[in-house]
Amino acid sequence: MPAAKLDYRWHLRKVMAERGMFNTSDLIPLLAERGITLSSSQVYRLVTERPERLSMKVFMALLDILDCRMEELIEPVAAAGTASRPKRKAAAAGGEAPEPGLGGLRPKRARVTGGDQ
C-alpha cells in the first residue's frame, strides 16, 4: 500500500493574532533581534502565504517569538486529490485516453501525398 501524500496548513497569521500581533511588520524587529533580516515584503509573504521552503533558523525564530510549538504553526493534512480515482482506459487505436470533455473531437493527422515534383 503506497504511503499517503501529505500537505500542510500554515497558521502563522492565526498564531500572531492570538498573541496580539496584527501587523506583519511587527515581526521585522523581533526577527532582527534573533539575527534574521527579512524585508517587509518577505515577512508579508511569510505571514499571508503558505511557504514552500522555510529556513530552519527562521522557523525556530518564529517559534521563539510566538512562544509556540511547531504543531501550532504547521498542521499536517492529507493532500487534496489523493483519493483513489478510477484510471481511464487507453483508447484502443491510439493508446491514449481522450482528454475529459473533448469526446470525439480529436485532431486528424495530415496526409502527405506525392504531388507535382
N, C-alpha and C positions, 0 to 999 in steps of 0.2 A: 504494500500500500504506500503510495507516494506521500511525502510529508506535506502538510497543509501549508499553503502560501500565506505569509503574514504581511500585514501592513501596520500602520500605526496612526494614532491621532496625536496631535501636538497641542498641548494645553497651556502654553506659556502665557497667553493673554489672560486666560481664566485665573491662573495662579497669581499673576500680577494683580489682577483686580481684587482677589481675595485678600491680598496684602496691602490694599490701598494704593496701588501704583496704577494710574490710569493713562499716563503718558509714556510713549515708547522712549522718549528722551530721558526719562528717569533712570534708565539702565546705564546710560553712557558713563556718568561719573562713577557709578558703582562697579562697572566692569573695569574702568581705568584704575581704580584703587587696587584691583587684582591683576594689574599688568596687561590688560586686554584693551586694545584700542580698535574700536569699530566706528565707522562713520554713522551719522544719523540714519542714512538710508539703509545701511546694513542692519542696524538694530531694528528699524521699522519692519524690514522684511523678515527678520528673525521672529518678531512678535506676531506679525499679521499673516505670515505664510508658513506652511509646513516645510521645514528644512529637509533637503535630500541628503546633505552632508553637514556635519557639525563637528567642529574641533572638540576633543575631549576637554581641553582647557576651558573653552567657552562653556561647555555643558557643566563642568564642575563649578565654574564661577556662578552660573545661574542657580545651581542647587544651593550654593553657599549664600548668595544674595537673597534668595527667596526662602531660605531655611526650609527646604522641602526635600522629599525623596524623589528619585528618578521616576517612580511609578506615577507620581503626581503630574509630571511633565509629559511623559510618553506613555500612551495606552496602547498596548498591542491589540490588534483586531485582525480578523480574517480578511484577506484581500477580496475586494469586490470582483465578482465574475469568476470565482473559483468553484462555484457549484458545478456539478458534473453536467456537461452539455452533450446532447447526442451528436455524434460525429456525422458529418454529411457524407453520403456515399459518392464515390467518384463517378463521374459520368462515364458511361461505357465506352464511348468513342474517344473522347479527349483525355481521359484520365483525371480531369479536374472537375470538381463540382461547380455548378454555376453560382455566381455571387447571389446572395439573397436579394430579392426584389427585381432581378433582371429577367427572370423567367426564360423565355425562348429568345430574347433579344441578345444575340451574340454577333460579333463581327464575323464577316465571311472572309476567307483567305482570297487574296488576289490570284487570279490565274495569269500565268505568263505563257503567252503563245508566241510561236515564231511568226514574226511579221515580215515586213519588207526588209530585206537585208542586202 
